Amino acid sequence: MNLFKNSGRKAGMFYLLVAVFAGYSQVIRANIIVHGDTVATVSHILTSETLFRTSIVSDLMGQIFHVLLASVLYKLFKTVNQNQARLMFVLALVPVPIACMNMANQFAPLLLLNGSIYHNIFEPAQLQSQIMFFLDLHKHGILIAQLFWGLWLLPLGYLVFRSEFIPKLLGILLIIACFGYLTGSFITFLFPRYETMFTWVYIEPAIAEILFAFWLLIKGERHSKLNS
């Protein structure tokens, strides 16, 4: 039986592609957007507009691969527990339209900067303020999607733990990762002043997902060996 060999390695590949595209867009945003400095942010967008646009495209590509990842993982784990596999699949799909629609908030600054009609209506300071508003809105939109990026890891971790072909430790790490993402989102929503003090909560989720992705990519044939 070579189901896991094929599906497992496909899932690992899709997982890594999601991480690469998401990581690229985050790095670009971190280098262009200067929180608390509107003038510097607008200047960076104007001088690196193409780069800024690639971050939007990269995010959208990440969402496409996230859908493919969820589909392959469902096929992989439905024999472990079909109800939990369905729950995982649904929770994995929910943040995709949220994240895609949220990209409009990142695209809005480009419309404001390149649309002559907006320059005629708004003063430079007003235009810059609106740009930062949309960028802040995009940031919080990510946090909303992140709730589900965390929640889908709960049934996924359970499925990994209950499976007989993946180390149970990876399942435990994925379950913990779920609460890491949830903690990060809720802290920012409830206590924004302390947001930077809790960035460490994202370390374990990043490690857990990367380890899981590489395990799938490298050890995808294990299922066939256990069931031969």
VEXDREN-2710 file (C-alpha; in Angstrom, 1 decimal):
% VEXDREN-2710
k/r/px/py/pz
1/MET/0.0/0.0/0.0
2/ASN/1.6/3.2/-1.1
3/LEU/-1.1/5.7/-0.1
4/PHE/1.0/7.3/2.6
5/LYS/4.1/7.3/0.5
6/ASN/2.3/9.4/-2.1
7/SER/0.0/11.5/0.1
8/GLY/2.5/11.9/2.9
9/ARG/5.2/13.4/0.7
10/LYS/2.7/15.5/-1.2
11/ALA/1.4/16.9/2.1
12/GLY/5.0/17.6/3.3
13/MET/5.8/19.4/0.1
14/PHE/2.6/21.5/0.3
15/TYR/3.2/22.2/4.0
16/LEU/6.7/23.5/3.2
17/LEU/5.4/25.6/0.3
18/VAL/2.8/27.2/2.6
19/ALA/5.6/28.0/5.0
20/VAL/7.9/29.4/2.3
21/PHE/5.3/31.7/0.8
22/ALA/3.9/32.9/4.1
23/GLY/7.5/33.4/5.4
24/TYR/8.5/35.4/2.4
25/SER/5.5/37.8/2.7
26/GLN/6.1/38.3/6.4
27/VAL/9.7/39.2/5.9
28/ILE/8.8/41.7/3.1
29/ARG/6.2/43.3/5.3
30/ALA/8.5/43.5/8.3
31/ASN/11.1/45.3/6.1
32/ILE/8.6/47.7/4.5
33/ILE/6.1/48.5/7.2
34/VAL/7.5/50.6/10.1
35/HIS/4.8/50.6/12.8
36/GLY/4.5/54.0/14.4
37/ASP/6.2/55.7/11.5
38/THR/3.8/56.6/8.7
39/VAL/6.2/58.6/6.6
40/ALA/8.9/55.9/6.6
41/THR/6.3/53.2/5.7
42/VAL/4.9/55.2/2.8
43/SER/8.4/55.9/1.6
44/HIS/9.3/52.2/1.7
45/ILE/6.2/51.3/-0.2
46/LEU/6.9/53.8/-2.9
47/THR/10.5/52.8/-3.4
48/SER/9.8/49.1/-3.1
49/GLU/6.4/48.8/-4.7
50/THR/7.1/45.7/-6.8
51/LEU/8.5/44.0/-3.8
52/PHE/5.4/45.0/-1.8
53/ARG/3.2/43.5/-4.5
54/THR/5.1/40.3/-4.5
55/SER/4.3/39.9/-0.8
56/ILE/0.6/40.0/-1.7
57/VAL/1.0/37.5/-4.5
58/SER/3.1/35.3/-2.2
59/ASP/0.4/35.3/0.5
60/LEU/-2.3/34.4/-2.0
61/MET/-0.1/31.5/-3.3
62/GLY/0.3/30.3/0.3
63/GLN/-3.5/30.1/0.6
64/ILE/-3.8/28.0/-2.6
65/PHE/-1.3/25.5/-1.2
66/HIS/-3.0/25.5/2.1
67/VAL/-6.2/24.3/0.4
68/LEU/-4.2/21.5/-1.4
69/LEU/-2.5/20.6/1.9
70/ALA/-5.8/20.2/3.7
71/SER/-7.2/18.0/0.9
72/VAL/-4.2/15.7/1.0
73/LEU/-4.2/15.5/4.8
74/TYR/-7.9/14.6/4.8
75/LYS/-7.2/11.7/2.4
76/LEU/-4.3/10.6/4.5
77/PHE/-6.1/10.6/7.9
78/LYS/-9.7/9.7/7.1
79/THR/-9.0/6.1/7.8
80/VAL/-7.8/7.0/11.3
81/ASN/-10.9/8.9/12.3
82/GLN/-13.2/10.2/9.5
83/ASN/-15.1/12.6/11.8
84/GLN/-11.9/14.2/13.1
85/ALA/-10.5/14.3/9.6
86/ARG/-13.6/16.2/8.3
87/LEU/-13.3/18.6/11.2
88/MET/-9.7/19.2/10.4
89/PHE/-10.5/19.8/6.8
90/VAL/-13.3/22.3/7.5
91/LEU/-11.2/24.2/10.1
92/ALA/-8.3/24.3/7.6
93/LEU/-10.5/25.8/4.9
94/VAL/-12.2/28.5/7.0
95/PRO/-9.2/30.9/7.3
96/VAL/-8.5/30.8/3.5
97/PRO/-11.3/33.2/2.4
98/ILE/-10.6/35.3/5.5
99/ALA/-7.0/35.6/4.6
100/CYS/-7.7/36.2/0.9
101/MET/-10.2/39.0/1.5
102/ASN/-7.9/40.5/4.1
103/MET/-5.3/41.0/1.3
104/ALA/-7.5/43.8/0.0
105/ASN/-6.4/45.8/3.1
106/GLN/-2.8/45.4/2.0
107/PHE/-3.6/46.3/-1.6
108/ALA/-5.5/49.4/-0.5
109/PRO/-2.3/51.5/0.1
110/LEU/-1.2/50.9/-3.5
111/LEU/-4.6/52.1/-4.7
112/LEU/-4.3/55.2/-2.5
113/LEU/-0.8/56.0/-3.6
114/ASN/-1.3/55.4/-7.3
115/GLY/-4.8/56.9/-7.7
116/SER/-4.6/60.5/-8.7
117/ILE/-8.2/61.1/-7.6
118/TYR/-7.2/60.3/-4.0
119/HIS/-4.4/62.8/-4.2
120/ASN/-6.9/65.5/-5.3
121/ILE/-9.3/64.7/-2.5
122/PHE/-7.0/64.1/0.5
123/GLU/-4.2/66.0/2.0
124/PRO/-0.8/64.2/2.2
125/ALA/-1.2/63.6/6.0
126/GLN/-4.7/62.3/5.5
127/LEU/-3.6/60.0/2.8
128/GLN/-0.7/58.6/4.9
129/SER/-3.0/58.1/7.8
130/GLN/-5.4/56.1/5.7
131/ILE/-2.6/54.0/4.4
132/MET/-1.5/53.1/7.9
133/PHE/-5.1/52.4/8.9
134/PHE/-5.5/49.8/6.1
135/LEU/-2.1/48.2/7.0
136/ASP/-3.2/48.0/10.7
137/LEU/-6.5/46.5/9.6
138/HIS/-4.6/43.9/7.5
139/LYS/-2.5/43.0/10.6
140/HIS/-5.7/42.4/12.7
141/GLY/-7.2/40.4/9.8
142/ILE/-4.3/38.1/9.9
143/LEU/-4.9/37.6/13.7
144/ILE/-8.5/36.6/12.9
145/ALA/-7.4/34.1/10.3
146/GLN/-4.7/32.9/12.8
147/LEU/-7.4/31.7/15.2
148/PHE/-8.4/29.0/12.6
149/TRP/-4.7/28.4/11.6
150/GLY/-4.5/27.3/15.3
151/LEU/-7.8/25.5/15.6
152/TRP/-7.2/23.2/12.7
153/LEU/-4.0/21.9/14.4
154/LEU/-6.1/20.5/17.3
155/PRO/-7.9/17.7/15.3
156/LEU/-4.7/17.3/13.1
157/GLY/-2.7/16.7/16.2
158/TYR/-5.3/14.2/17.5
159/LEU/-5.2/12.3/14.2
160/VAL/-1.4/12.2/14.2
161/PHE/-1.4/11.0/17.8
162/ARG/-3.9/8.3/17.1
163/SER/-2.3/7.2/13.9
164/GLU/0.1/4.2/13.9
165/PHE/2.4/5.6/11.3
166/ILE/3.6/9.0/12.7
167/PRO/5.4/9.6/16.0
168/LYS/2.9/10.5/18.8
169/LEU/5.3/13.3/19.9
170/LEU/4.5/15.2/16.7
171/GLY/0.8/15.0/17.5
172/ILE/1.4/16.4/21.0
173/LEU/3.5/19.2/19.5
174/LEU/0.7/20.1/17.0
175/ILE/-1.9/20.2/19.7
176/ILE/0.3/22.5/21.8
177/ALA/0.8/24.7/18.7
178/CYS/-2.9/25.1/18.4
179/PHE/-3.0/26.9/21.8
180/GLY/0.1/28.9/20.9
181/TYR/-1.6/30.5/17.9
182/LEU/-4.8/31.1/19.9
183/THR/-2.9/32.7/22.8
184/GLY/-1.0/35.0/20.4
185/SER/-4.3/36.2/18.8
186/PHE/-6.3/36.7/22.0
187/ILE/-3.4/38.5/23.7
188/THR/-3.2/41.0/20.9
189/PHE/-6.9/41.5/20.8
190/LEU/-7.3/41.9/24.6
191/PHE/-4.0/43.3/25.7
192/PRO/-2.4/45.1/22.7
193/ARG/0.1/46.9/24.8
194/TYR/1.7/43.6/25.8
195/GLU/1.7/42.1/22.3
196/THR/5.5/42.3/21.9
197/MET/6.1/40.6/25.2
198/PHE/4.4/37.4/24.0
199/THR/5.9/36.9/20.6
200/TRP/7.6/33.8/22.0
201/VAL/4.3/31.9/21.9
202/TYR/4.8/31.5/18.2
203/ILE/8.2/29.7/18.5
204/GLU/6.7/26.3/19.4
205/PRO/4.0/26.3/16.7
206/ALA/6.7/27.1/14.1
207/ILE/8.9/24.3/15.2
208/ALA/6.0/21.8/15.5
209/GLU/4.7/22.5/12.0
210/ILE/8.2/22.5/10.4
211/LEU/9.1/19.2/12.1
212/PHE/5.8/17.7/10.9
213/ALA/6.3/18.9/7.4
214/PHE/9.8/17.5/7.1
215/TRP/8.7/14.2/8.7
216/LEU/6.0/13.8/6.1
217/LEU/8.4/14.7/3.3
218/ILE/11.2/12.4/4.4
219/LYS/9.4/9.5/6.1
220/GLY/6.4/9.3/3.8
221/GLU/7.1/5.6/3.0
222/ARG/6.7/4.5/6.6
223/HIS/2.9/3.8/6.3
224/SER/3.5/1.3/3.5
225/LYS/6.2/-0.5/5.6
226/LEU/3.9/-0.8/8.6
227/ASN/1.0/-2.1/6.5
228/SER/3.0/-4.4/4.3
END
